[in-house]
Structures are given as C-alpha cells and as structure tokens.
C-alpha cells in the first residue's frame, strides 16, 4: 500500500510558526519541509534559516553544526544534501 502523507499543508504549518512556535519547532520544520531530500548551496540553506527568523550568524552556526554532526553532506559541485543519521541515503 502506498504511504499517505498525513502532514498538514505547508501554508498551515507556516501559519503556526508565525503564531509563536518554539525554536525547536521552527528547526524541525526547516529540516523536514525544506531541506530533507533536496540539494542546496550552503548560502541558500543559510537563507532558508534566515527566511524563518534566524539571525545570519545563528543560521551559519546551525549549518556548521549540521555539517559537524554529519547530517549535512556535500553532494557535489558545491551543493549540500541534508541526510540525517539513520535516514535513508
């Protein structure tokens, strides 16, 4: 049987985030909705964090931590892919 997505629509998630979500919820949203399964340049990843309310320096630090942890990996030609430990890769 095909997997059925039970997540709410993206705009509803953003409405919740804008309504005062905790930083951990925002981080989880970025990782699951925007980064997982896609390739981005590091500058674009930082921009995604900034677009969700992170200060530039904080966004850079989170990206650095993801690289150090091994969850953000080079994918070639300057692109990076978010592949959390234990996830499919």
N, C-alpha and C positions, 0 to 999 in steps of 0.2 A: 504494500500500500504506500502511496506517495505521502511524504511528510507534508503536513499542512501547517503553515505559519500561523501562530496564534498571537503574534505581536500586534499591538495597535498601530494604526497608520502613523507614519513619520511626523506629520504635522501635529498630531495629538501628543506625541512624545515631546516635541518642542514646546508645545503649549504648557505642559507640565514643567519642563525645565525652566521656562521663563517665569513660572509661578513660584519659584523659590526652591528648586531642587537642591539637594545636598551635593557638595563637590564630587563625592564618590559616584553619585548617580549620573552626573554630567560626564565623568571619566568613562564610566561603563557605556553610556550612550555613544560616545565618540568611538570607542573601541569596537563596539558591536555593530553600530549602524553605518559608520563612515569608513573605518579602516579595515575591518575584517574582510578578507577575500579580495582586496584591491591593492594596486600598486600606486605609490605616490612618491614624488620627490620630497626630501626632508622639509624643504621650505613650505611645500603645500601641506604637509602634516602639521607643521607648526601653525600655519594659517588656519587650519581646521580647529585647532585648540583655541586660537585667538578668537575665531568667529563664535565660539561657545563660551566666551567670557574670561579666558585665561589671559593674564598679562604675558607679554612676549617672553620675558625671562623665564617665567614659570612654564610656559609651553616648551621652550627649549630644554629645560631641565627634565620635564616629563618624557620628552622624546629621547633624551640621553639615557634616562633610567630604563626605558623600554629596550634600548639597544643593549645596555649593560646586562639586563636580565635575559636577553636573547629572544625576546618576543617580537622585536622589530629587526628584520634581517635584510641585508642587501639582496636585491632581486636582479641586479644588472643595469648597466647604463645609467647609473645614478638614482635608480628607483629603489624603493624600500617596500617590504611587504610585512604586514602585521600577522604573525603566526604565533599565537600564544602556546606556551609549553602544554603538551598534552593534546593540542588540537591537531586536526588533520593537516598535513603539509605536503 
